[in-house]
Each structure stands twice: as C-alpha cells, then as structure tokens.
Amino acid sequence: MAKSVAIFGGGVAGLSAAHELAERGFPVTVYERNAVCGGKARSTLASNPAGVPPGDLPGEHGFRFFPSFYRHLPDTMSRIPFRGGTVADNLNSATRIWIARAGAPRIELPAKYPQNPEDWMCSLHLMFTGIGVPDDEVAFFLSRLLVLATSCPERRVAEYEQQKWWDFIGAGARSDAYQTLLAEGLTRSLVAMRAEVGSTRTVGYILLQLLYGILAPTGFDRLLAGPTNDVWLTPWLDYLTGKGVRFEFGAVVQEIQAQSQRVTGVAIAQAGQAKTVTADYYIAALPVEIMQPLATPALTQFVPELAGIAGIDKSWMNGIQFYLKTDVPLNHGHTSYAGSPWALTSISQNQFWTRVPLSGFAGGQVGGVLSVDVSNWDQPGILYGKPASQCTKEEISAEVWAQLKQCLNVGQEFLRDDNLIWSFLDPDIQLPNCGNAVNNEPLMINVAGTLKYRPDACTSANNFFLASDYVKTYTDLACMEGANEAARRAVNGILLQSGLPASVAVWPLAEPDIFKPMIDLDRICFNLGLPYGHTVS
C-alpha cells in the first residue's frame, strides 16, 4: 500500500507536490490555512462599486507572468486538462516590452536572436542605445553581463553570491540614468529584487535569463489567457480532486513535532479545534514568513538546516487592478515604469484574455483591466509624499494612477481619469487606521550572502521535506517556477525514501551554448585559485 503524505500549504508548491504524488498513486491530503488554494497566485473577487453587479470580477495578488526560462511549471500545466486540451494551452506569448519614463519618450525593446558572443554584445548594445544612459556606461554594464555569462558556476557561488549587485555593476559611481534604468529598472520591477542588497549571483543570472528570453526565438514571456482561477487553478484543483487528493481548509499549522530524526506529527488549529495530523511523510509547502516561527529549537534539534531560515529576508510586491470603461491595450506585454517611486510594472490584461474574455464579467460594464505590481512600498510617492505602506487604500490607488499617467502620458494621453471606473488593491495588504500596513504574503529576497541560510528540499528528518521558493533550487528566485521546482525535489526525496526511483524531472537553467568554452576555461582558472579573466599559459 502506498504511504500517506500530508502537505501543509496549498499554494503553487503544495499543489505541485500533490500533483506529482497523486500521479504516482500516493494518498495525499493538503492542509491550507485559507478557504481556497493558490497562495499568492490565486485570483480574488474584487469589491465592486455601486451600480456594478457584485461578486464576479476577478482581482489578483499581482499579474501572473511566465518568463521563457520557466520550464518546470509549464510542464506541470501541460498535464492539467482544460477544454479538450491542457492548461498550458492558456499561455499567450507577449511580444513587446515598454519602458515608460516621466517626461521622456517610452522605449520599446527589440527582439533579435544572436548567433555568437559578438552578436550578443551588439544586440544588447542596440537594446540599450538611446535610453539616456551614456554610451561608456552602457558598454561597462554590458561588459559586466559578459563576465557573468562566461563565469563558471563554482565562481558564481563562491564570489558572486557574496557581492551585492549594486557594487558588481559599479552603480554608485555612475549616473542617475544608469542607476535608474540599468541597476534598478531591469530587475526590481519584474521580480522582488533590490539592486542595493541583492546578491550578484541571483540578480545577475536572473537578469541574464530575462535578457536571453527577450533575444530568443520563443520570446520573452507568456501571460494567462484569462483570470488565474478560471484558466489554471480551478481546473488544477478539479484534476487533483479527481486523482484522489483531499483538501482540508482553514488549517493553521501551530507546531511541527519531531523526535529521533523524524517528524512525528503536525499540530494544527482548524474550526476552533486543535488536532494533530499524522502521516508517513510530511511536506512543509509553507512560505518563509510562516515557516520561520515554526523553526523552533525543538524542531531544529532534529532538522538543523532550518535554524538558518531566520536570516532570510522578505520584501513586498503586490498588485492593484484598475478597471476601465474602455480598454487601453498599451503594448502587447509588460510596461515597466522606470524611475517611478514605487517601481511599477503593468499588464493590460484584456488583450491576453482570449479564453475567458472580460466582457463576461460585471455585466459587461468593464472594458479593460490594467493590472499593476507595486514593488517599492518604502519610497515616498509624488502625490502625498508618503510611502505606500503608510497610505490608505484610496491614497495608494490615487498615487499609483498618478505615477502611471506621469510615465505613460508623454506625447499621447493613454490614461484618462474619466475612463477609470474604480480600483482594487490586493487584499493581502492590511491597512490599519494608523501606522504602517501589514502584508500577509511578502516575498523572499535574495540578499547577498544569504544562500547559506536556505535549506535543501530533503531534510535531516527522513520523512520531512520542504517545498517553497526559499528552498535551494536551480531557479533561485521567489516565484512560481521556484516553488514548483522545490516541490519536485521534495517529491523525489519521498520517492527515494519509499524505495522508488526519483522520477520527477528537474532541469537547470539553460544558457547559450556559445558561452560554454569560456565557462570551461574559467572553471580551470577558478580551480587554480586564479581570478576571472586570467590567461592560463
């Protein structure tokens, strides 16, 4: 008889683990603290204003996007049935990227596929030409990218993990345009990163993956063809339920109990009652902010690798949706608002929602949805002089709208006040009557030197596994892909403990083959204790 598995956390990581286990015949129960699964990826229902039919208009934690380097999550999605096909069919490719700037023309990034290192440098240089950064600074930035692209993995961990991205690219000694557009604008508005503190190993290599995607034939990224729940999560839950997965909602983990290198049970509170869950195997698919207080001395005595997770830092990246009378498509992809105090990025959703059109919601009264991610909650805005974390919901809405208009309405009026119906802020942002806001679901950030705090999916307790985006993975980023990969690693651990082969695929990030000879040469230098670029004679 297959051994039972209890999974705590019903976000992307928990659902991914349940998927792989259920397809291999394991009895699985998922325990989720909320009334629904999906975690940060889930849709929520927007609170509609008077005169608009209530209850059906989707809101989001933030827009969902699937960069071209995502491989694990699309593979899982290709095994979720949807209308005669699969959920993976609901990924629409974006074709453009805009960088909007206050008082300056917007930048549209090109898409070219280079064939050799010189082509890569030329294409990247063309990409950054005319953006307002001095040519010599662009050349320096590209030279730093080339160093990363041709460094061996061993050097990346030993040296670049310890170095802040800001320092590696010499941002402190360069122009404001360099800092705004290259040091910060290329990273923070797409992922929860801070150039000033993020490790070069993480920030630099994720940036390279994004740039490889821009210049690849497959395109930069993909977006969902409808609201997240409609075209992904609800079909996923239906599939898992059909596979026998059980879901227990309202289950809040209180304590993970361990003894003699094994977890013996997990204490939860559910519907006002305390109980202990027991199973053959346990997966903690909980985000780092939930896992940190659970890593007690009693637990870390038997799972010592959890002792370091207190050193993992977190940041905010949350969404706000603007509902428009008439659709404003903007570009067919992301718009990054360079220099915006709150590090904004947006997607005009309706052009991608081909499987579940917006016309079916709110009685057809909404023509467009502009979904915006706010990545900097600590910088004062342009209207009230306050950071987002100190603003009311109404002030956040007005401030974000003002920053969008300041960057977009240059030479052409894309956004008009009379076209805005209302906005909806991610409900994970809890705003007290006074003081700072609370974020119920922040994101891990890869601060330089913190890789050592992050555990592997397989722990010292031989029946206890971790599946979350803070776990060490190839993906190495707080994102859905990292969560899915971590879940795959946890399931492989269970398979091995069960005497079965580790059959769940895990892939490293792909890099252009043209850099491989230089990477191999750098490995020789590194093993000899030589710096990057040393000539071996």
N, C-alpha and C positions, 0 to 999 in steps of 0.2 A: 504494500500500500504506500502511495506517495506521502511524504511527510508534509505536515501543515506549515504554512508560512503566514505570519502576522506582519502586515505592513502598516506603519504609522506615518500618516501623511498622504493625502490624496491629490497632490499636485502632479506636475509632469513626471517627476522622478518616481513617485509612488505608483502612478498609473502605468508607467513604462515597465517597472519591475513586475507588476501584476500581469501585464500583457505577456511578457516572456515566460513567466512561470506558468500561467494558465495554459499557454500553448504547449507546454511540456507536461501537463497533467497534474500539477501541484494544486492542492486545495489552498486557496488564498482568501484572506479577509483583509480588507483595507479599512483602517480606522482614521477618520477625518474629523477634525475639530469643528469645521464649518458645516452648514446644512447642505452644501454642494461640494463637488470635487473641482479640481482645476487649478487651485492655488492662484498664483499671480497671472496665469494665462486665461483665467475664466472671464466670460462676459458677465456683466451685471445688468440689472434693469434700471434705466435712468428714471429719475423722478421728473415727470412731465409737468409743464406749466398748465395753468387753467386754459381750457379750450382744446387741449390736445388729448386724444384718447390715452388713458394711462396703461402702464404695465407691460408694454411690448417692445419699447425702443431700447436697443442694446447700448450699454456703456462698456468701457474696457478699463482694465488696470493700466494699460498703455497699448499702443498698436502692436500687433504681432508681426514680426518680420523674420524671414528665414534666409540669412545670407547664403551665398553659394558654397561656403565651406561647411555648412550643416550637412551632415551625411547620416548620422545615427537617427535623428528624429524623422526625416523624410522616409527612411527605411521602415520605421515603425508605422508611420502614417500609410505606407503602401500596403499594410496588412490590416487596415480598418475598412470594412465595406461601406460604400456610400453610393446609393442610386445606381446600382449596376456596375460601378467602378470602385474606386477607393478614395479615401480622404486625401491622399497625395495628389489626386486629380484637381483638388481645390486650391492648389498653389498657382497663383498667377505671377508671371515674371514682371518685375519692374524694369523699365527701360531708360529711365533718366534719374539724375540726381541734381538738384539745385542747391546752391549755396546762396542764400539771400542775406544781404547786408544793408544796414541802415545807411541811407544816403549814397549808395553806390549800386551800379548795375549788378544783377544777380549773375552767378557763374553756373554754367551747365557743363558737367564733367563729360569728357569724351569716352568712347568705348572702342579701344583698339587692342588687338591681340599681338603682342610682341613675340619674336622668334629667337632672340638671343639677348645676352646681357646688355649689349649696346642699345638694342631696340627697347628694352625695358627702361633704361635710363632716359632715352629720347621720349618715349611715351609718357613717362611720369613727369618729365620736364614740361612737355606740352600741356599736361593736365594742370600744372600749377603756374603756367605762364599767364601773366596778365591779371593775377588775382590781387595785386597790390603789395606783394612781398618782393623786396629787392632780389634781383637775379642771383647775386652771390649768396644770399641766404637760402634761396631755393636750391641752389647747387649743393650747399653744405647739407641741407636737410636730406636731399636725395642720396648724398654720399653716406650719411648715417644709415639710411634704409638699406643701402647696398651692403654695408658692414653686417647688418643683421641677417640679410638674406643669404650671406655666404659664410656665416659663422656656424660652427658645429654645435649640436645640441648640448654637449658637455660644457662648452663655454657659456652657453645661454643660462644654464642653471648656476654654474659656479660664479660667474661675473655679472651677467645682466640681471639676474634675479635680485642682486644686492643694490643695483643702481637705479635711481629714480629717472623716469623717462625725461623729465624736465632738464635734468643735468646731462643726460646722454646726448640730447639734441642741442645742448647749449642754449636753451631758450632765454635764460636770464641775461645773456649778453647781447640779445638781438632785438629787433624792432618790435613795436606793439603789434604790427600786422603779422609778423612771424609767430608771435605768441598766441594771438587770437585765432588765426586761420590754420596754422600748421601744428603748433604744440597742443592747443586745446580743441579747436574746431573739428579736427579729424577723428577725435576719439570720444570726447565726453558726450557729445550729442547723440551718439549711436549706441554706446554702452555705458554702464555705470563706472566710469573711469575718471580719475583726476590726474592730469599730467604732472602736477607738482609732487605727488606722493606715490603714484603708481609705479610698479616695477617695470623696468625696460623689457624684461623677458615677456611679460604679459601684454603690456600696452603695445610694444613694438611689433610683436608677432601677430597679434590680433589685427593690428592696423595693416600689416602686410597681407594677411588673409583677405581683408576687405578690399585692398587695392588689387590683389590677384583676381578677385571676383569682378571688379569693375572692368578689368582688362581681359577677362576670359570670354570665350565664345558663349558660355552658358549665361552670362550676365551677372550682375552684382547680387541681386537677391530676389526673393519671391514673397508675395503677400497673399493672405487668405481671400478666397472668393466669396466671403460673407462674414457675418459676425462669428466670433470664435466658437461659441457654443453650438451654433447651427451647423457649421461645416466641419467641425472637428471634435469637440469634446462630447457632445451628446451622442453622436454615432460611436465614439470610442467607448463610452460607458455602456451603451447598448451591447456592443460587441463583447466587452469584458463580462457583463452580466450573463450573456448567452454562453460564455465559456465557464460559468460557474463561480465567478468571483463574487464574494459577498462584500457589501459596504455597510459600515457602521458609522453613522453621522453623529455629530455632537460629542465626539470622544476626545477629551483633552488629556494628554499624557501628563501624569504627575511625577512618575519616578520609573526609572529603568533599573530593575533589580538584578544583581549578578552575584555569582559565587563560584569559586574554583574555575575561573576562565570560561564561564558560561553565563549567559543571561537566563535567569530562572522565571522571569515574568515581568510584565509591564503594568504598573498601576495606572488606571485611567479614571476620570470622572465623566459620567455620562448620564444625562437627565437627572441630575442631582444625586446620583448614586455612585459610590466608589466600588470599583471591582478590579480584579487582576486578570489580565489576559495572558494565557499561556499557549505556546506553540512549539513546534520542533525548531523552527528558525524564525528570526526576527530581523526585519529591515527597518531602520530609522530613516524614513524619507522626509525628514523634517528640515525646514530651513535653519540656517545657522543661528538666527536670533532666538529660535525656540530650543535648539539643541544646547546652546551654551549653558543655560541654567540647569539643564538636566545632567551635565557632565560633573556630577558631584564627586567628592573624594571617595565615597563608597563605590561609585561606578568606575572611576579612573584607576582604582586599585587593581581591577581586572581588565580594564580597557585603557591602558595608559596613554595611548595615542590621542585620546580625547582631551587630555589635560591641556593641550596647547590651543584648543579652538577658542579659548577666551581672547587670544591675541589676534583673531580675525576681525577686521574692521568692516563696517557697513556704511552704505550711502543710500540716498533716495533717488528714485527715478520712477515717477508716477505720472499718470495720464489725465488729461482733461479733454472732453469732447465738446466741440461747438456744432450745434445743429443749425443748418442754414435753410432759408426758404428756397433759394435757387442754388443748385450745385456750383461749386467753384473747383474744377478739377485740378488746377495748378499743373504741375508736371506729372508724368506717369511714373511716380516713385517718391522717394524721400525728398523733403526740403529741410536743409539744415540752416539755422539762423545764426550765422557767425557773429560773434560779439554780443548776442543777446544776453542780458544779465543772468537770465535763468536757463541758459543753454538749451534752447528749444529745438525740437525736431518735429516735423509733422508729416502726415499722410492724408491726402484727400481720398476717403475710403470708397465712395460710391462707384468710381471708375473700375475698381477691382472686384466689387461685389456682384459678380456675374451669375453666381449660383443662388444667391438669396438677395434679390435686389431690395434697395432701401424703400422703394415705392410700396412695399408690403407692410411697412411699419407706420405707426402713428396716424393711421387713417389717410396715408398719402400726403400728409401736410408738410413733411420734411423732404427737401430736395437734395441735401448734401450733408455730409459729416466730415468735419475737419478734426482729426484725431491728433492730439499734441502730447508729446512727452516733455515733462519738466525735469531737467537733470541737475539743476543747481538750486537748492532750496535755502541757501545761506547768503546769497548775494542780494543787496538792495535792488529793487526794481526801479522803473522810470516814472511811475505814477505816484506812488506813496512813499518811496524811499525806504521800504521795508523788505526784508527777505520773505520768500513765500511761506516759510514756516511760521511767520508772525502775522500773516494776513488772514482775513476771513475768507470764506468761500467766494463771496461776491468780489472781494478785492483781488483774489487770485484770478478769477475769471476776467475781470477788467484789465488787470496787469498783463496777463498772457495775451489777450486780444490786442492790447496796445503795442506790445513788443512784436507781435506778428505783423501788424499793419506798418510799423516803423521800418521793418526789413523788406516786406513784400511790396508795399505801395510806392515803389520807386519807378517813376516813368509810366506806371499803369496802376489803376486802382483795382486790385484784386478783391480786397475785403472792404465791405461797406457795412456800417452799423445798422442800416435799415434792412440788411439781408440776414442778420443774426436773430434767431428765434430765442435760444437760450443755451446754457452750457451745463455740463455735468462733470463734477470732479470725482476722481477715483474715491470710493467710499473707504478705502484703507487709510486715507488721510482723515484723522480725527481732530477736530478743531475745538478746543475748549473756549470758554468765554473770555479767558485771559491767558496770557503766556504762550508758549510755543505749541505748535501742532505735534501730534503723535502719528507716526507711520507704522501701521500694523504689519506691513510687509516690505521692509527695506531690502536692499541687495548687497551681497558681499562685494567688496572691492579688493583688488589685488595690490595692496600696499607693498612697496619694495621690501624684501627680506622676510615676508610672511609665508612663503611656501612651506617653511619648516613646521608651521602650525597646522597644516592641512593634512588630515589622515587619508589613508587608502580606504577603498570600499570594503575590503576584507580586514577585520579587526583581530586583535589578540584573543577575543572570545570567539570560539569556533562555531558558534551558532548565531552570531550577531554581525550585521552588515549595515553599511551606510550607503545611502543613495540620495545625494543632494549636490547642488552645484558648488559647494565648498570642498567637496571631495577631490582628491588629486585625479585629474583626467588629462587626456591629450587636449581637450577643448580649452580647459584652463580659463574659464570665464563664467561669471554669474549669468547664465542664460539657459534657455530650454534645452539646447543641444548638450550643454554640460550636465544638466540634470538627467537627460536620457542616457548619456554615456555612463554616468556614475551608476545608474540603475542596472545597466547591462553588466558592469563589473561586479556589482553585488550579486546578481543572479548567477553569474559564472562561479562565484565563490560558493554559493549554495549547491550548485551542480557538482562541484568538486567534492564538497563535504558529503554529498549524497552518493559518491562513487560513480558519478556520471561525467562524461567529458564536458568541458567548458565550451558550449556550442553557440554562445551568443556573440555575434561579430562585434569587434571593437576596432576602429580604424584611427590611425594617426592623421593629423592634419596634412593635407597634400601641399607640396611645394614644387615649383617648376624644376624639371629635370636639368635645365641648363645650369643651375647653380650647384649641382651635386659635386662636380670635380673640385670646385673651390671649397665646398664644405669639407670634403675628404682631406684636402690639403690643410685646412685649418685644424682638423682633428689631430693631424700629425704634430702641428705646432703646439697645440694645447697639451698633448701628452708629453711633449718635451719641455713643458713649462715655459713656452715662448708666447709672446703677445700676438694678438691678431695682426695679420699682415706681414709677419716676419718672413723673410726669404730663407727657405731651407736650402742649404748648399751641401 
